Amino acid sequence: MLLKLQDVSYCQLVRQFGNTSEIVIGVNYQGNLFVRGNSFPLQQRQIAITEMRRSYLDPEPAVACLLVENGDIVTIWYEDKYIIKIVKDAVDIVSYFNLAQLVAEMRSPQGVKIEDRSRSFRFPYLRCFLGREAVDWMTKKLPIDRPHAVALGQRLIDDNWLRNLSNKQPFEDNDLFYQFSMDK
């Protein structure tokens, strides 16, 4: 089915595989939820249609698909049996992140910039990062906005994955220093 952007509404969805869940971008069309497949330039619409048929409609059982035109791009969206719900709010979205996996990604070389810093010569902060740097990284790497990233940072503090080095409890999107608990 070929649709225009105004025919669908974008949403965030929870996809669950066994005990692992993740947040993915999706579309809602007439109460049915679809996840993103491949995107193509508008000039390759026929190729997109062919791929949609080949990749998603031919296997047994058939998978419902949409082709959504958004400006000069067409994207294949398909139903996914692992989608369990639409994310409704910040509390809902942050409750589905796997914190161990998130912390591993944040501490990786492609993660948040962790380094020794200081406010003064006498008080160095070792292996830490700024709250705003963590929020920047989360909004680039995860399908969340800044308020969701702050809520996720607070969950990391609440579950003892992260600590505020200035001993203030709330996680904030600013220049306060934070450190992963395993780095102290």
Order of alpha helices (4+ residues) and beta strands (2+ residues): beta-beta-beta-beta-alpha-beta-beta-beta-alpha-alpha-beta-beta-alpha-alpha-beta-beta
